[in-house]
């Protein structure tokens, strides 16, 4: 445990210093650009949005950007595919212009013509990060599968020994207690959900990483998939409880039925917002802390900037440690709530009435 804490602390230091270097490089570029216009004020909001928003190129550090494919479809023109590097400094290319990270058809004056609808299927930074995490998950778990086949009946080794306790934790502490005897049918989904969120939370902490789980579209997709699984798995007791809650007087049914129906949609909505808000908030806090160094530099000169740096870096290191914990915690909470919702949809009538879970059912 002590070694694990030391490793986490070391990783947090590396992440904080790397992020600080990246923010510093962006600040210098921002400062130089505005100095040419007679301005000196550092805009911390622009810096934060630059780091957490999606983009058509993947910027790992200032001056080091990986161009990604831009794929556009316009009615009457068809499909256009080219590199995002052509949009450097929001230039016009092939009749398209980029403005505020959106691509439009360029008018005769070179400005965006928003009356023409452009369908954007580009491989953005978040899409590339999504594909990367999918590849990592496939490689890691095929490796674990081979480990099980090779070490059958023996003690696990390597990556298998590292992930096996986590897999057993999801099975024994999340799936079994909340879903019950039928947990096996839903375990692959819960494991995929847990490790997908965990991998992308951790990738988002790497300097230059994409803020994938801090993207509302991603969390919404995960929530919608959970919503479909829950409601398609619901038995007759689940649906009967929605339209005639047990023990509710008939006079209160016109109030309780709408409340129950709204609750069905509020569950995935809470899943979506919770993950999005927690991950995004963590990134914003760390970037805001680092931005204070450059604000101090603008207000009081280099001396003040260096003076506040040790305190701010210390707080940033602490926040990085918290973010490592949050990465695991949010994956656990999302998976736990998903399993609870599934369990409530498939539990038998007597379990619904008496609150009997998997262990209680087994005991009887």
PyMOL commands that set and color helices and strands:
alter all, ss='L'
color gray80, all
select helices_A, chain A and resi 2-35+44-52+84-90+125-150+158-179+184-205+216-233+236-243+250-300+302-346+349-354+358-363
alter helices_A, ss='H'
color red, helices_A
select strands_A, chain A and resi 57-61+64-67+69-74+78-83+92-93+96-99+102-106+112-113+118-120
alter strands_A, ss='S'
color yellow, strands_A
deselect
rebuild
show_as cartoon
